Amino acid sequence: MKRWGLLLLLLPLTAAAADFSDLPPTAQVVPALQAYPAVRAAAAGLSAETANRDRLEAGPHEFALRLSSQRRRDRPADLSYRDHEIGIERAIRLPGKAGKDAEIGAAGVAEAGFALGDAMHESARLLLGRWFEWQRETAAVREWAAQVAVLRSQHDAVLKKVGAGDTARLEALLSEAQLVQTEAQLAQARSRQERVAAELAQHFPGIALPAEVPAPPPQAVADTPEALAQWRERILAHNHELAVARSASRRGQLAAQRLDAERLPDPTLGVSYGSERDGQERIVGLHLTIPLPGEARAASARAGSAEASAAGAREALVLARAEVEARRTVMLALSNHAQWLRLADVAARMDDNARLLDKAWRLGEGQINDLLTARRQAIEARLAAAQARLDANEARYRLLLDTHELWDLDGDADAATTAAPSR
């Protein structure tokens, strides 16, 4: 029953993953991320590791052709002979080494695949952050533009009162000063919006900025202990950085085992055919060369073991960091939603207060200073509420991104984590 209840709590989020009206469409996001330089570099790294796997499976040894020719002089007989020899040889990997090389190659491909997934994920995080940065500036422009319209209407009303002799000239000066100040704020907000839009287009030229973005209210995240635990588990399960560290640790262990096996050198086997005394003698030979291991091989094995231990320590460090980040991502989604509720309530109250003071002032029962102060407080509260709404939406989308429920990014990343078939 608990499992079904948890699924029902998470159902609104997973069902909504197919469509997000305030985000760029997946059809634009995936190609834009694939074209991002960090992702292209990771994809090239995957191709390199695939070739490296093929190299390891083929082995380090190759056939060698040996040719020799010499002239022999028999002084007592005063005769000269020509001797020829041809041979072919190749070092042979000892049993177990070929299988270990194949495991190392497959581990390298898996690590590169996880690195590609991590590059896609980090690029998606960057895109999400830039997108909401642009939305924040767009929201600021919208709020300041609305405030300018209100203050212009108010200033026109003040000028009419001054012309009718119902109020002092000072009120017109105060109203005009606030209007000019608000127009300056609007100009600054537009400048920031243009700058952020240019940066977004520079990083992700395939993302088209819409003329208007919907402003949906943030959705709450399930906050039961079971739901919070499952959020963290899903984040860790889809953490590419942790997968890279684990794969690197596994690869280090395999490399250490391979270096330890290399303490016993591979023998070289060869066959040869020779002709001596101008063909009077024919020689067929079989050659076996066994290198004698020295201290260098033992030192390499010790170094490999130390590097494997270091990779294991790095894996533990990444795991600890990933667990902290998972908890922070979940708690940020919860706290930002609660903060938006509080600030939205404050903004509504400030708007009501400004409307009441405006009504009183138009009826001649209030002071212009009180009205101007109320308007300033109202715009500040609306801006804070708008920013809090976007913070809450971004935190929730970041949670969905880290659990692979936001954009369809698994097509390349998951395919990359599977080693390509051997040739």
Contacts in CASP RR format, 6 or more apart in sequence:
PFRMAT RR
TARGET T0000
AUTHOR 0000-0000-0000
METHOD contacts of the structure
MODEL  1
MKRWGLLLLLLPLTAAAADFSDLPPTAQVVPALQAYPAVRAAAAGLSAET
ANRDRLEAGPHEFALRLSSQRRRDRPADLSYRDHEIGIERAIRLPGKAGK
DAEIGAAGVAEAGFALGDAMHESARLLLGRWFEWQRETAAVREWAAQVAV
LRSQHDAVLKKVGAGDTARLEALLSEAQLVQTEAQLAQARSRQERVAAEL
AQHFPGIALPAEVPAPPPQAVADTPEALAQWRERILAHNHELAVARSASR
RGQLAAQRLDAERLPDPTLGVSYGSERDGQERIVGLHLTIPLPGEARAAS
ARAGSAEASAAGAREALVLARAEVEARRTVMLALSNHAQWLRLADVAARM
DDNARLLDKAWRLGEGQINDLLTARRQAIEARLAAAQARLDANEARYRLL
LDTHELWDLDGDADAATTAAPSR
2 226 0 8 1.000
6 222 0 8 1.000
6 224 0 8 1.000
6 226 0 8 1.000
6 227 0 8 1.000
6 230 0 8 1.000
9 222 0 8 1.000
9 224 0 8 1.000
9 227 0 8 1.000
10 222 0 8 1.000
10 227 0 8 1.000
10 230 0 8 1.000
12 219 0 8 1.000
13 219 0 8 1.000
13 221 0 8 1.000
13 222 0 8 1.000
13 396 0 8 1.000
13 400 0 8 1.000
13 405 0 8 1.000
14 405 0 8 1.000
16 219 0 8 1.000
17 400 0 8 1.000
17 405 0 8 1.000
17 406 0 8 1.000
20 397 0 8 1.000
20 406 0 8 1.000
21 214 0 8 1.000
21 216 0 8 1.000
22 135 0 8 1.000
22 213 0 8 1.000
22 214 0 8 1.000
22 215 0 8 1.000
22 216 0 8 1.000
22 393 0 8 1.000
23 29 0 8 1.000
23 128 0 8 1.000
23 131 0 8 1.000
23 397 0 8 1.000
23 406 0 8 1.000
24 32 0 8 1.000
24 127 0 8 1.000
24 131 0 8 1.000
24 207 0 8 1.000
24 208 0 8 1.000
26 407 0 8 1.000
26 408 0 8 1.000
28 206 0 8 1.000
28 207 0 8 1.000
28 208 0 8 1.000
29 124 0 8 1.000
29 127 0 8 1.000
29 207 0 8 1.000
29 407 0 8 1.000
30 407 0 8 1.000
30 408 0 8 1.000
30 409 0 8 1.000
30 412 0 8 1.000
31 206 0 8 1.000
32 127 0 8 1.000
32 204 0 8 1.000
32 205 0 8 1.000
32 206 0 8 1.000
32 207 0 8 1.000
33 39 0 8 1.000
33 120 0 8 1.000
33 123 0 8 1.000
33 124 0 8 1.000
33 127 0 8 1.000
33 204 0 8 1.000
33 409 0 8 1.000
34 40 0 8 1.000
34 43 0 8 1.000
34 120 0 8 1.000
34 412 0 8 1.000
35 205 0 8 1.000
35 206 0 8 1.000
36 119 0 8 1.000
36 123 0 8 1.000
36 203 0 8 1.000
36 204 0 8 1.000
38 119 0 8 1.000
38 122 0 8 1.000
38 123 0 8 1.000
39 116 0 8 1.000
39 119 0 8 1.000
39 120 0 8 1.000
39 123 0 8 1.000
41 119 0 8 1.000
42 112 0 8 1.000
42 113 0 8 1.000
42 115 0 8 1.000
42 116 0 8 1.000
42 117 0 8 1.000
42 118 0 8 1.000
42 119 0 8 1.000
42 120 0 8 1.000
43 116 0 8 1.000
43 416 0 8 1.000
45 112 0 8 1.000
45 115 0 8 1.000
45 116 0 8 1.000
46 109 0 8 1.000
46 112 0 8 1.000
46 113 0 8 1.000
46 115 0 8 1.000
46 116 0 8 1.000
46 416 0 8 1.000
48 112 0 8 1.000
49 105 0 8 1.000
49 108 0 8 1.000
49 109 0 8 1.000
49 111 0 8 1.000
49 112 0 8 1.000
49 113 0 8 1.000
50 109 0 8 1.000
50 112 0 8 1.000
50 419 0 8 1.000
50 420 0 8 1.000
52 105 0 8 1.000
52 108 0 8 1.000
53 102 0 8 1.000
53 105 0 8 1.000
53 106 0 8 1.000
53 108 0 8 1.000
53 109 0 8 1.000
53 419 0 8 1.000
53 420 0 8 1.000
53 422 0 8 1.000
54 422 0 8 1.000
54 423 0 8 1.000
56 101 0 8 1.000
56 102 0 8 1.000
56 104 0 8 1.000
56 105 0 8 1.000
57 98 0 8 1.000
57 101 0 8 1.000
57 102 0 8 1.000
57 105 0 8 1.000
57 422 0 8 1.000
59 93 0 8 1.000
59 98 0 8 1.000
59 101 0 8 1.000
60 91 0 8 1.000
61 90 0 8 1.000
61 91 0 8 1.000
61 92 0 8 1.000
61 93 0 8 1.000
61 266 0 8 1.000
62 90 0 8 1.000
63 88 0 8 1.000
63 89 0 8 1.000
63 90 0 8 1.000
64 88 0 8 1.000
64 89 0 8 1.000
64 90 0 8 1.000
65 86 0 8 1.000
65 87 0 8 1.000
65 88 0 8 1.000
66 85 0 8 1.000
66 86 0 8 1.000
66 87 0 8 1.000
66 88 0 8 1.000
66 89 0 8 1.000
66 272 0 8 1.000
67 85 0 8 1.000
67 86 0 8 1.000
67 87 0 8 1.000
68 83 0 8 1.000
68 84 0 8 1.000
68 85 0 8 1.000
68 86 0 8 1.000
69 82 0 8 1.000
69 83 0 8 1.000
69 84 0 8 1.000
69 85 0 8 1.000
70 82 0 8 1.000
70 83 0 8 1.000
71 80 0 8 1.000
71 81 0 8 1.000
71 82 0 8 1.000
71 83 0 8 1.000
72 80 0 8 1.000
72 81 0 8 1.000
72 82 0 8 1.000
72 83 0 8 1.000
72 276 0 8 1.000
72 277 0 8 1.000
73 79 0 8 1.000
73 80 0 8 1.000
73 81 0 8 1.000
74 80 0 8 1.000
74 81 0 8 1.000
81 276 0 8 1.000
81 277 0 8 1.000
81 278 0 8 1.000
81 280 0 8 1.000
82 278 0 8 1.000
83 274 0 8 1.000
83 275 0 8 1.000
83 276 0 8 1.000
83 277 0 8 1.000
84 274 0 8 1.000
84 275 0 8 1.000
85 272 0 8 1.000
85 273 0 8 1.000
85 274 0 8 1.000
85 275 0 8 1.000
85 283 0 8 1.000
86 272 0 8 1.000
86 273 0 8 1.000
86 274 0 8 1.000
87 270 0 8 1.000
87 271 0 8 1.000
87 272 0 8 1.000
87 273 0 8 1.000
88 270 0 8 1.000
88 271 0 8 1.000
88 272 0 8 1.000
89 268 0 8 1.000
89 269 0 8 1.000
89 270 0 8 1.000
89 271 0 8 1.000
89 287 0 8 1.000
89 289 0 8 1.000
90 268 0 8 1.000
90 269 0 8 1.000
90 270 0 8 1.000
91 266 0 8 1.000
91 267 0 8 1.000
91 268 0 8 1.000
91 269 0 8 1.000
92 266 0 8 1.000
92 267 0 8 1.000
92 268 0 8 1.000
92 269 0 8 1.000
93 101 0 8 1.000
93 266 0 8 1.000
94 261 0 8 1.000
94 264 0 8 1.000
94 266 0 8 1.000
94 267 0 8 1.000
96 261 0 8 1.000
97 258 0 8 1.000
97 261 0 8 1.000
97 262 0 8 1.000
97 266 0 8 1.000
100 254 0 8 1.000
100 257 0 8 1.000
100 258 0 8 1.000
100 261 0 8 1.000
101 258 0 8 1.000
102 422 0 8 1.000
103 254 0 8 1.000
104 251 0 8 1.000
104 254 0 8 1.000
104 255 0 8 1.000
104 258 0 8 1.000
105 419 0 8 1.000
106 419 0 8 1.000
107 247 0 8 1.000
107 250 0 8 1.000
107 251 0 8 1.000
107 254 0 8 1.000
108 247 0 8 1.000
108 251 0 8 1.000
109 419 0 8 1.000
109 420 0 8 1.000
110 247 0 8 1.000
110 417 0 8 1.000
110 418 0 8 1.000
110 419 0 8 1.000
111 244 0 8 1.000
111 247 0 8 1.000
111 248 0 8 1.000
111 251 0 8 1.000
112 416 0 8 1.000
113 413 0 8 1.000
113 416 0 8 1.000
113 417 0 8 1.000
114 240 0 8 1.000
114 243 0 8 1.000
114 244 0 8 1.000
114 247 0 8 1.000
114 416 0 8 1.000
114 417 0 8 1.000
115 240 0 8 1.000
115 244 0 8 1.000
116 412 0 8 1.000
116 413 0 8 1.000
116 416 0 8 1.000
117 240 0 8 1.000
117 409 0 8 1.000
117 412 0 8 1.000
117 413 0 8 1.000
117 416 0 8 1.000
117 417 0 8 1.000
118 240 0 8 1.000
118 241 0 8 1.000
118 243 0 8 1.000
118 244 0 8 1.000
120 240 0 8 1.000
120 409 0 8 1.000
120 412 0 8 1.000
120 413 0 8 1.000
121 240 0 8 1.000
121 401 0 8 1.000
121 402 0 8 1.000
121 409 0 8 1.000
121 413 0 8 1.000
124 401 0 8 1.000
124 406 0 8 1.000
124 407 0 8 1.000
124 409 0 8 1.000
125 398 0 8 1.000
125 401 0 8 1.000
126 203 0 8 1.000
127 203 0 8 1.000
127 204 0 8 1.000
127 207 0 8 1.000
128 394 0 8 1.000
128 397 0 8 1.000
128 398 0 8 1.000
128 401 0 8 1.000
128 406 0 8 1.000
129 394 0 8 1.000
130 196 0 8 1.000
130 199 0 8 1.000
130 200 0 8 1.000
130 203 0 8 1.000
130 204 0 8 1.000
131 200 0 8 1.000
131 207 0 8 1.000
132 390 0 8 1.000
132 393 0 8 1.000
132 394 0 8 1.000
133 196 0 8 1.000
133 200 0 8 1.000
134 193 0 8 1.000
134 196 0 8 1.000
134 197 0 8 1.000
134 200 0 8 1.000
134 209 0 8 1.000
135 213 0 8 1.000
135 390 0 8 1.000
136 386 0 8 1.000
136 387 0 8 1.000
136 390 0 8 1.000
137 189 0 8 1.000
137 192 0 8 1.000
137 193 0 8 1.000
137 196 0 8 1.000
138 193 0 8 1.000
138 213 0 8 1.000
139 215 0 8 1.000
139 383 0 8 1.000
139 386 0 8 1.000
139 387 0 8 1.000
139 390 0 8 1.000
140 189 0 8 1.000
140 192 0 8 1.000
140 193 0 8 1.000
140 383 0 8 1.000
140 386 0 8 1.000
140 387 0 8 1.000
141 186 0 8 1.000
141 189 0 8 1.000
141 190 0 8 1.000
141 193 0 8 1.000
142 386 0 8 1.000
143 379 0 8 1.000
143 382 0 8 1.000
143 383 0 8 1.000
143 386 0 8 1.000
144 182 0 8 1.000
144 185 0 8 1.000
144 186 0 8 1.000
144 189 0 8 1.000
144 379 0 8 1.000
145 186 0 8 1.000
147 182 0 8 1.000
147 186 0 8 1.000
147 375 0 8 1.000
147 379 0 8 1.000
148 179 0 8 1.000
148 182 0 8 1.000
148 183 0 8 1.000
148 186 0 8 1.000
150 375 0 8 1.000
151 175 0 8 1.000
151 178 0 8 1.000
151 179 0 8 1.000
151 182 0 8 1.000
151 375 0 8 1.000
152 179 0 8 1.000
154 175 0 8 1.000
154 179 0 8 1.000
154 358 0 8 1.000
154 371 0 8 1.000
154 375 0 8 1.000
155 172 0 8 1.000
155 175 0 8 1.000
155 176 0 8 1.000
155 179 0 8 1.000
157 362 0 8 1.000
158 167 0 8 1.000
158 171 0 8 1.000
158 172 0 8 1.000
158 175 0 8 1.000
158 368 0 8 1.000
159 172 0 8 1.000
161 167 0 8 1.000
161 171 0 8 1.000
162 168 0 8 1.000
162 169 0 8 1.000
162 171 0 8 1.000
162 172 0 8 1.000
166 364 0 8 1.000
167 368 0 8 1.000
171 368 0 8 1.000
174 368 0 8 1.000
174 369 0 8 1.000
174 372 0 8 1.000
175 368 0 8 1.000
175 372 0 8 1.000
178 372 0 8 1.000
178 375 0 8 1.000
178 376 0 8 1.000
182 379 0 8 1.000
197 209 0 8 1.000
200 207 0 8 1.000
200 209 0 8 1.000
201 207 0 8 1.000
201 209 0 8 1.000
215 386 0 8 1.000
215 389 0 8 1.000
216 393 0 8 1.000
217 389 0 8 1.000
218 336 0 8 1.000
218 337 0 8 1.000
218 340 0 8 1.000
218 389 0 8 1.000
218 392 0 8 1.000
218 393 0 8 1.000
218 396 0 8 1.000
219 337 0 8 1.000
219 396 0 8 1.000
220 337 0 8 1.000
221 227 0 8 1.000
221 231 0 8 1.000
221 330 0 8 1.000
221 333 0 8 1.000
221 334 0 8 1.000
221 337 0 8 1.000
221 396 0 8 1.000
221 399 0 8 1.000
222 228 0 8 1.000
222 231 0 8 1.000
223 334 0 8 1.000
228 330 0 8 1.000
231 326 0 8 1.000
231 330 0 8 1.000
231 399 0 8 1.000
231 403 0 8 1.000
232 323 0 8 1.000
232 326 0 8 1.000
232 327 0 8 1.000
232 330 0 8 1.000
234 403 0 8 1.000
235 322 0 8 1.000
235 325 0 8 1.000
235 326 0 8 1.000
235 329 0 8 1.000
235 330 0 8 1.000
235 399 0 8 1.000
235 402 0 8 1.000
235 403 0 8 1.000
236 242 0 8 1.000
236 322 0 8 1.000
236 323 0 8 1.000
236 326 0 8 1.000
238 402 0 8 1.000
238 403 0 8 1.000
238 404 0 8 1.000
239 322 0 8 1.000
239 326 0 8 1.000
239 402 0 8 1.000
240 413 0 8 1.000
241 318 0 8 1.000
241 322 0 8 1.000
242 315 0 8 1.000
242 318 0 8 1.000
242 319 0 8 1.000
242 322 0 8 1.000
243 417 0 8 1.000
244 318 0 8 1.000
245 311 0 8 1.000
245 312 0 8 1.000
245 314 0 8 1.000
245 315 0 8 1.000
245 317 0 8 1.000
245 318 0 8 1.000
245 319 0 8 1.000
246 315 0 8 1.000
248 311 0 8 1.000
248 314 0 8 1.000
248 315 0 8 1.000
249 308 0 8 1.000
249 311 0 8 1.000
249 312 0 8 1.000
249 314 0 8 1.000
249 315 0 8 1.000
251 311 0 8 1.000
252 304 0 8 1.000
252 307 0 8 1.000
252 308 0 8 1.000
252 311 0 8 1.000
253 308 0 8 1.000
253 311 0 8 1.000
255 304 0 8 1.000
255 307 0 8 1.000
255 308 0 8 1.000
256 301 0 8 1.000
256 304 0 8 1.000
256 305 0 8 1.000
256 307 0 8 1.000
256 308 0 8 1.000
259 300 0 8 1.000
259 301 0 8 1.000
259 303 0 8 1.000
259 304 0 8 1.000
259 305 0 8 1.000
260 301 0 8 1.000
260 305 0 8 1.000
262 297 0 8 1.000
262 300 0 8 1.000
262 301 0 8 1.000
263 293 0 8 1.000
263 297 0 8 1.000
263 298 0 8 1.000
263 301 0 8 1.000
264 293 0 8 1.000
265 290 0 8 1.000
265 291 0 8 1.000
265 292 0 8 1.000
265 293 0 8 1.000
265 297 0 8 1.000
266 291 0 8 1.000
267 288 0 8 1.000
267 289 0 8 1.000
267 290 0 8 1.000
267 291 0 8 1.000
268 287 0 8 1.000
268 288 0 8 1.000
268 289 0 8 1.000
268 290 0 8 1.000
269 286 0 8 1.000
269 287 0 8 1.000
269 288 0 8 1.000
269 289 0 8 1.000
270 286 0 8 1.000
270 287 0 8 1.000
270 288 0 8 1.000
271 284 0 8 1.000
271 285 0 8 1.000
271 286 0 8 1.000
271 287 0 8 1.000
272 283 0 8 1.000
272 284 0 8 1.000
272 285 0 8 1.000
272 286 0 8 1.000
272 287 0 8 1.000
273 282 0 8 1.000
273 283 0 8 1.000
273 284 0 8 1.000
273 285 0 8 1.000
274 282 0 8 1.000
274 283 0 8 1.000
274 284 0 8 1.000
275 281 0 8 1.000
275 282 0 8 1.000
275 283 0 8 1.000
276 282 0 8 1.000
276 283 0 8 1.000
326 402 0 8 1.000
329 395 0 8 1.000
329 398 0 8 1.000
329 399 0 8 1.000
329 402 0 8 1.000
330 399 0 8 1.000
332 395 0 8 1.000
332 398 0 8 1.000
333 392 0 8 1.000
333 395 0 8 1.000
333 396 0 8 1.000
333 398 0 8 1.000
333 399 0 8 1.000
336 388 0 8 1.000
336 391 0 8 1.000
336 392 0 8 1.000
336 394 0 8 1.000
336 395 0 8 1.000
336 396 0 8 1.000
337 392 0 8 1.000
337 395 0 8 1.000
337 396 0 8 1.000
339 388 0 8 1.000
339 391 0 8 1.000
339 392 0 8 1.000
340 385 0 8 1.000
340 388 0 8 1.000
340 389 0 8 1.000
340 391 0 8 1.000
340 392 0 8 1.000
343 381 0 8 1.000
343 384 0 8 1.000
343 385 0 8 1.000
343 388 0 8 1.000
344 385 0 8 1.000
344 388 0 8 1.000
344 389 0 8 1.000
346 381 0 8 1.000
346 384 0 8 1.000
346 385 0 8 1.000
347 378 0 8 1.000
347 381 0 8 1.000
347 382 0 8 1.000
347 384 0 8 1.000
347 385 0 8 1.000
349 381 0 8 1.000
350 374 0 8 1.000
350 377 0 8 1.000
350 378 0 8 1.000
350 380 0 8 1.000
350 381 0 8 1.000
350 382 0 8 1.000
351 378 0 8 1.000
351 381 0 8 1.000
351 382 0 8 1.000
353 374 0 8 1.000
353 377 0 8 1.000
353 378 0 8 1.000
354 371 0 8 1.000
354 374 0 8 1.000
354 375 0 8 1.000
354 377 0 8 1.000
354 378 0 8 1.000
357 366 0 8 1.000
357 370 0 8 1.000
357 371 0 8 1.000
357 374 0 8 1.000
358 371 0 8 1.000
358 374 0 8 1.000
358 375 0 8 1.000
360 366 0 8 1.000
361 367 0 8 1.000
361 368 0 8 1.000
361 370 0 8 1.000
361 371 0 8 1.000
397 406 0 8 1.000
400 406 0 8 1.000
401 407 0 8 1.000
404 410 0 8 1.000
END
